[in-house]
Amino acid sequence: MLLRRGLVALLTLSVLAGCGDDATPRPFAPSAAASQGRQVDGGAAGLQDKSAPAAQAQGAKDKTTAFVQKQSGTFGIIVRDRQTGQTWSAGDTKATTWTASTIKLAIATDLLERQQAKEITLGSADKANLDKALINSDNDAATALWNKYDGPGMLDRFKSAYGMGGLKVISGYETFWRNLECSAEDLQNLMSYVLEKLDPAGRTYLVTTLRKVASNQRWGVWAAGSALKPGNKDGWAEKPVDGKNVWVTHTVGFAGDGERYVVAAMYEQKPGGTLEKGAHAVSDAVATYFGAKVPAPVTLP
């Protein structure tokens, strides 16, 4: 269900600094190669035949479901195995809430595609801003790119090409990257698009960059463990919902050989929650699923 939003007057509430906060569009659909375990578009390594026993075990999935169900607020997590084509989820993966800084991944994807199509040319300052937006979750860098390259014009491509059908502007707010909402399913579709539809150069850049995020984003998908070589874009912010401030802590990324598993989790706490609780919750859910250490080691923003 859609989560109701606060009034315009609450726009002045502060957001934690540092986050999270024309080619014809191609509708996203998992490729046949991905579902059959073959190398996908742009994948230098391709998908491997190695399995991750903990991730496959029903017991781990059941434990993760039970953990998610115990959390206060609205929590949705989805994991897609690109080798088998199977998708597992727990909680409400269709519920929408503020995207926080996870939307920076969509902005980066759009700019890389437009450059590949020779519609724009990203200069050295633009490339530096891309790095800062993804690695450090720098808000000013994201805003500079949004303003320079028609951010509002990106939204239709996010929805039609990247599979983010639930994406929209928060009611009563201006069209700006910090005022958007989406679901965990939208984020999973976005990450799948990056891994399976983006051109090889763009894909390689994003995979490499998401694997070297700064310490303030070493939680969420990162909790799958170093052996699975995860990469992620996290989002965190305190935002108004139904007239009260709540914390949102989200994560989207990949784990496993050949980026086999796509992972997305969104958690909107009830009033009274904290950044620490939210970051630990999404991290422990991911760690439980992949059989990693719980409580997961977390470096908070």
C-alpha positions, 0 to 999 in steps of 0.5 A: 500500500502507498504510505501517506505523506506529510504536508508541504509545510514540513518541507523545511525539516532537515535531512541528514547531510551526506545521504540519503538523501535520446535513445528510446527507453527500453522496458526492463525485463530480465534477460533470457541469458540471466535466467539460464545462468549464462553471461549477461549483457555487459558482464565481463565475468558473467554468471558463475555456476558456484552456488551460495548454500546459505542463500539457497537454504530454506532455513535462512530464508525463513529466519529472514522472513521472521526477522523482517516480520518482527520489525516495527514499521514498514519493511520490504526486502527482495533478493533476485537470483540472476542465475536461476531467475528465482526471486525471494521476498519478505515484508511489503516490497510494494510499499512506497516511501521516500527514496533517500539517496538510493535514487542517485543510482538511477541518476547515474544510470541515466547520465551514463546511458545518455553519454553512451548515446552521445546525447550529452558529454560528461566533463571531468567535474561531472565525473567527479560528481558521479563518484562523490554521489555514489561513493560518498553519497554527496548531496551537493554532487547529486544536485549539481548533476540533477540541475545541469542535466534536466533531472525532472526529465529523467523521471519518465525514463526511470519508470519506463526503462528501468522498471521503477513503476512505483516511482513518483514525486511526494505529494505536495513537493517540487520535482526534485531528487530528494522528494521522490518515493519508490518501492523495494521492487522498484530498486530491485528492477533498477539494479537488475537493469544496470547489470543486464541492460546497461552498456558494458562500460557503464555497467563496469563503472557502476559495479566497480564504484558500488564496491568501493563505497565510503565507510558511511555506506558499509551496511545493508547489502554490504552485510552479505560479507566480503566473500560475496564481493558486494556493492551497494548504494544506501539511502538514509534520512529523517523525513515527514510521514503523516505529520511526524518525522520518521527514519528511512534506511534503504539499501540496493546492490548486488552480491555473489560471483558475477553479481549473481544476487540483486538485493534491495531493502527499504525500511520506514520506521515508525516515529521514535526510530533511529538511524542506528536501528534502521541501518542495523535492521536492513544489515541483519536481514541481508546477513541472515539471508546470506548466512553471514555474521549477525549482528552484522558489522555496521559502520554508521553514517 
